[in-house]
Amino acid sequence: MHDLLKKRNFSGTLHLTSTPADALRLLAAGQTDYAIVAIVPGMYLIRELKLTNLFPVLRNVATHRYGYAVKKGDAELLSRFNEGLAILRKTGQYDQIYNKWLGVLEPEQIQWRSVIKYGAVVVLPLIILLGGFALWSRTLHRQVALRTVDLTREITERKHAEEELRRNQQQLVQADKLAALGVLVSGVAHEINNPTGLILLDVPLLKRAQSDTAQILDEYQAEHGDFTIGGLPYSEMRIEIPRILDGMLDSAKRIKRIVNDLKDFARRDDLGIKQRVNLNDVVQTALRLVDPTVRKTTGRLQVEYAAALPPVWGNSQRIEQVVINLILNACQALPDYDKGIYISTRHNSATGHAILTVHDEGIGISPENLARLTDPFFTTKRESGGTGLGLSVSDGIVKEHGGQLYFDSTPGRGTTVTLVISVASEEQT
């Protein structure tokens, strides 16, 4: 040890001793700071001398392997040494001797088995604990997500409920208006029907009187020449008077029908008399009634009637009311005069249905409103005076006839309404 320190140019104070034991006694007495000795003899001496205040520093200053030697040239003795040690190593006695005399004094080395053992004792519970926390955290996240979904659904349902309540309130207000309208329509219808009924009674009488006097006036004209009646020549009045009387009679009938239609909008009564109805004739009549509105709305009305269309079973006036409503809705949907309306009838022989299609090139209907078109009091034209009753009443009439209304619309590209109703059977006469 002394030679090694000198070789390394140690500059401290050295206290040299004769034996390792003397060095350890000086250290135990506090006369020096360190004792540099071989680790195995040092551990042995500390134990045997009971130097309990000394602790080994597990740091090798230098490492030298122990060996054995023989006199140079004594190959026989060297061979015997090698053979004996080989036998000891092979039989395991070498390790037993080493552990007995030297191994017990060496400081314990940390073994991988111990590391794994103690690591498992510490790490495994930690992993389990962390896994538990992770599972708990994930469960909390899942519960929070589920609760969030529930809250979102509750908020959505509450909004729907509020919207439904708002619609119901509007419907109640509209129902009050409708009740008042019913009373008003009943009174107005009564007042209009009285003079209309008088006209319907008197005009046929005037037509008969004109027909009876026409022969006498013709003879008078032949004898005395043309004369004036009401400031106009008789030759013209002879043609105009029958036309005027026919127009008056048709107009009176139309007034009566319009009044009845107003009453139908205010209340839904029975279907009345059913008979075999030609759908083409119903469409033609409806177009005549709404002709002024159509002419003001569009310059492109196209109508196609199916040939040999079988009749349907129902009330012609009620079906006519539906067709009028569909055409008026198509007119109201057109944004300008250049957009068109296309009406067609056809017969589906496979299903036994007569089909009416009304297509407009209007503004269309949004998807969220399409399913509610036949709801009572629902309208997208409330600002322009719509009551939301037209399609509701029409849908009811069609269903009472065993038919169905279908709606197809694309915003900005128009709407198509299809009326499907069964043709009359042979037994229905």
BELBELDA-V141978 format. One record per pair of residues at least 24 apart in sequence whose ideal C-beta (glycine too) atoms are under 8 Angstrom apart, sorted by sequence separation. I is the first residue (numbers start at 0). GAP is how many residues later the second one is. D is the distance in whole Angstrom. If there is no record, write none. Layout:
I/GAP/D + I/GAP/D
This chain:
20/24/5 + 24/24/7 + 26/24/8 + 213/24/7 + 19/25/6 + 23/25/7 + 27/25/6 + 35/25/6 + 279/25/5 + 24/26/8 + 27/26/6 + 279/26/7 + 333/26/6 + 23/27/6 + 26/27/6 + 332/27/5 + 333/27/7 + 334/27/7 + 20/28/7 + 329/28/6 + 333/28/5 + 334/28/6 + 279/29/6 + 329/29/8 + 330/29/8 + 332/29/3 + 23/30/6 + 278/30/6 + 325/30/8 + 329/30/4 + 331/30/8 + 332/30/6 + 4/31/7 + 209/31/6 + 277/31/7 + 284/31/8 + 288/31/8 + 326/31/6 + 328/31/8 + 332/31/8 + 373/31/7 + 209/32/6 + 278/32/8 + 325/32/5 + 329/32/7 + 277/33/5 + 278/33/6 + 293/33/7 + 297/33/7 + 322/33/7 + 276/34/6 + 281/34/6 + 285/34/5 + 289/34/6 + 296/34/4 + 372/34/6 + 0/35/5 + 206/35/7 + 209/35/7 + 253/35/7 + 275/35/4 + 276/35/5 + 280/35/8 + 284/35/6 + 288/35/6 + 292/35/6 + 296/35/8 + 322/35/8 + 0/36/7 + 275/36/8 + 276/36/7 + 297/36/6 + 308/36/6 + 275/37/6 + 276/37/5 + 281/37/5 + 285/37/4 + 289/37/5 + 293/37/6 + 296/37/6 + 308/37/8 + 309/37/6 + 369/37/6 + 206/38/5 + 274/38/8 + 276/38/8 + 281/38/5 + 285/38/5 + 289/38/6 + 292/38/6 + 298/38/6 + 299/38/7 + 301/38/7 + 303/38/8 + 305/38/8 + 308/38/5 + 205/39/6 + 206/39/8 + 273/39/6 + 274/39/8 + 276/39/5 + 297/39/6 + 298/39/7 + 299/39/7 + 300/39/7 + 301/39/7 + 302/39/8 + 303/39/7 + 304/39/8 + 305/39/5 + 307/39/8 + 369/39/6 + 273/40/6 + 274/40/8 + 278/40/7 + 282/40/6 + 286/40/7 + 296/40/7 + 297/40/8 + 299/40/3 + 300/40/5 + 301/40/5 + 302/40/5 + 303/40/4 + 304/40/6 + 305/40/5 + 273/41/6 + 274/41/7 + 281/41/6 + 285/41/6 + 289/41/8 + 297/41/6 + 299/41/7 + 301/41/7 + 302/41/7 + 303/41/7 + 305/41/6 + 202/42/6 + 206/42/7 + 272/42/6 + 276/42/6 + 297/42/6 + 300/42/8 + 311/42/5 + 364/42/7 + 270/43/7 + 271/43/5 + 297/43/6 + 310/43/8 + 270/44/5 + 296/44/8 + 309/44/6 + 364/44/4 + 202/45/5 + 203/45/7 + 271/45/7 + 308/45/6 + 363/45/5 + 365/45/6 + 202/46/5 + 271/46/7 + 363/46/5 + 364/46/7 + 270/47/6 + 293/47/7 + 363/47/4 + 362/48/7 + 363/48/5 + 57/49/5 + 198/49/7 + 199/49/7 + 202/49/7 + 331/49/7 + 362/49/7 + 363/49/6 + 198/50/8 + 363/50/6 + 364/50/6 + 55/51/7 + 363/51/6 + 199/52/5 + 331/52/8 + 360/52/8 + 361/52/5 + 198/53/4 + 199/53/7 + 360/53/5 + 361/53/6 + 263/54/8 + 359/54/5 + 358/55/6 + 359/55/6 + 195/56/5 + 199/56/7 + 286/56/8 + 358/56/7 + 3/57/7 + 259/57/7 + 263/57/6 + 358/57/4 + 3/58/5 + 46/58/8 + 357/58/7 + 358/58/8 + 195/59/5 + 196/59/8 + 356/59/6 + 357/59/5 + 0/60/8 + 195/60/5 + 256/60/7 + 260/60/6 + 282/60/7 + 356/60/7 + 43/61/5 + 328/61/7 + 356/61/5 + 357/61/8 + 39/62/6 + 42/62/4 + 282/62/6 + 327/62/8 + 328/62/7 + 355/62/7 + 356/62/8 + 42/63/7 + 191/63/7 + 192/63/7 + 195/63/7 + 260/63/8 + 354/63/6 + 355/63/4 + 42/64/7 + 354/64/7 + 39/65/5 + 279/65/6 + 324/65/5 + 354/65/5 + 355/65/8 + 39/66/6 + 192/66/6 + 278/66/6 + 324/66/7 + 353/66/8 + 354/66/8 + 38/67/7 + 191/67/5 + 352/67/5 + 353/67/6 + 38/68/7 + 324/68/7 + 325/68/7 + 352/68/7 + 353/68/8 + 324/69/5 + 352/69/6 + 353/69/5 + 188/70/5 + 351/70/6 + 352/70/7 + 187/71/8 + 188/71/8 + 351/71/6 + 320/72/8 + 321/72/4 + 188/73/7 + 282/73/7 + 320/73/7 + 187/74/8 + 188/74/6 + 278/75/5 + 321/75/5 + 338/75/8 + 320/76/7 + 321/76/6 + 346/76/7 + 184/77/5 + 185/77/7 + 278/77/6 + 184/78/6 + 318/78/7 + 317/79/5 + 184/80/8 + 185/80/8 + 184/81/5 + 332/81/8 + 318/82/7 + 332/82/6 + 317/83/8 + 181/84/4 + 180/85/6 + 181/85/6 + 329/85/7 + 314/86/8 + 313/87/4 + 329/87/8 + 177/88/7 + 312/88/8 + 328/88/8 + 311/89/7 + 325/91/5 + 325/93/7 + 322/96/8 + 321/97/7 + 318/102/8 + 313/107/7 + 311/109/5 + 312/109/7 + 311/110/7 + 312/110/8 + 311/111/6 + 312/111/4 + 310/112/7 + 311/112/6 + 312/112/7 + 309/113/4 + 310/113/5 + 309/114/7 + 312/115/5 + 264/122/8 + 264/124/6 + 264/125/8 + 267/125/7 + 270/126/8 + 264/128/6 + 267/128/6 + 263/129/7 + 270/129/6 + 270/130/7 + 278/142/8 + 276/147/8 + 275/148/5 + 275/152/7 + 275/153/7 + 273/154/8 + 174/202/7 + 173/203/4 + 170/205/7 + 170/206/5 + 169/207/7 + 177/209/7 + 176/210/8 + 166/211/8 + 177/211/7 + 173/213/7 + 173/214/7
